[in-house]
Amino acid sequence: MKTFTLIFFMGVTLHFSGVSQDSYLYTAKASSEKLLKFYPNPATTVINFDFQKNTEKSFYLVIYNFLGKKVIEVSSLNTTNHIDLSDFSRGVYIFQLRDKSGRVIESGKFQVSK
């Protein structure tokens, strides 16, 4: 059964399911250690995702629109990753960094303004 729960981000618990029944519940950590830095936010033509530390090559990035529909999945990540937003509509998007088993490692949101 596929369900959606909207994400509210600002130091609160994030809940997101919508990919499958075995979706992962992600709890935001109080620590400031983040694997990804993303900018600019809001973005217009491109958004960058930079890894702050050495990470496993098996991680992948999934971006959803605010309705929970998967927009893009990037499986071959580098230290710096540029996502072209030309096919993205104006609005809020959720990203999830996942490991090879599908577990959410990090999550956040960004805005596209055109």
C-alpha positions in Angstrom: 0.0 0.0 0.0 1.4 3.4 -1.0 0.8 6.3 1.3 2.1 9.9 1.5 2.9 12.0 4.5 4.1 15.5 3.9 7.5 16.5 5.3 7.9 19.4 7.6 11.6 20.2 8.1 13.1 22.5 10.8 14.5 20.2 13.4 11.4 18.0 13.7 10.8 14.4 12.9 10.4 13.8 9.1 8.0 11.1 7.9 7.9 10.1 4.3 6.5 7.1 2.6 5.2 6.8 -0.9 7.8 4.7 -2.6 6.8 1.3 -1.2 5.3 -0.5 1.8 8.8 -0.9 3.3 9.6 2.9 3.2 11.9 4.1 5.9 11.0 6.4 8.7 13.7 9.0 9.0 14.2 11.0 12.2 16.1 14.2 11.9 19.2 14.1 14.1 20.0 17.0 16.5 23.6 17.0 15.4 24.7 19.4 12.7 26.7 16.8 10.8 25.3 16.6 7.3 26.6 14.6 4.5 25.1 16.9 1.8 25.3 20.6 1.2 22.8 21.8 -1.3 22.6 25.3 -2.9 21.2 27.6 -4.1 17.9 27.5 -2.3 15.7 28.7 -3.8 17.0 27.5 -7.2 16.1 28.6 -10.7 18.1 26.7 -13.3 20.3 24.2 -11.4 20.8 22.9 -7.8 24.1 21.6 -6.5 24.5 18.7 -4.1 28.0 18.6 -2.6 29.2 15.8 -0.3 30.9 17.2 2.9 32.7 13.9 3.6 33.9 10.9 1.7 30.9 8.7 1.1 30.1 5.3 -0.2 29.7 5.0 -4.0 26.5 3.0 -3.5 24.5 6.1 -2.3 21.8 7.5 -4.6 19.7 10.6 -4.6 15.9 10.7 -5.2 14.0 13.9 -5.7 10.2 14.0 -5.2 7.7 16.8 -5.9 5.7 17.9 -2.9 2.9 15.5 -3.8 5.2 12.6 -3.4 5.8 11.8 -7.1 9.4 10.8 -7.9 10.8 13.3 -10.3 14.4 12.1 -10.7 16.8 9.5 -9.3 20.5 9.9 -9.6 22.5 6.7 -9.0 26.0 7.7 -9.9 26.9 10.4 -7.5 30.2 12.4 -7.4 31.6 14.7 -4.8 29.8 17.6 -6.6 26.5 16.9 -8.3 24.6 19.4 -10.5 20.9 18.8 -11.2 19.4 20.6 -14.2 16.0 22.1 -13.2 14.8 23.0 -16.7 12.1 20.2 -16.6 11.1 21.1 -13.0 8.0 23.2 -12.3 8.0 25.9 -9.8 7.4 24.6 -6.3 8.9 22.7 -3.3 10.8 19.4 -3.8 12.0 16.8 -1.3 15.3 15.0 -1.7 16.4 11.8 -0.1 19.9 10.4 0.0 19.6 6.6 0.2 22.0 3.8 0.7 22.0 0.6 -1.5 19.3 -1.0 0.7 17.0 2.0 0.2 17.3 3.3 3.7 17.2 7.1 3.9 20.5 8.5 5.1 19.6 12.2 4.8 16.6 14.2 3.7 15.7 17.8 3.0 13.7 20.2 0.9 14.4 22.9 -1.6 12.4 25.3 -3.6 12.4 25.9 -7.4 11.4 29.5 -8.3 11.1 30.4 -12.0 
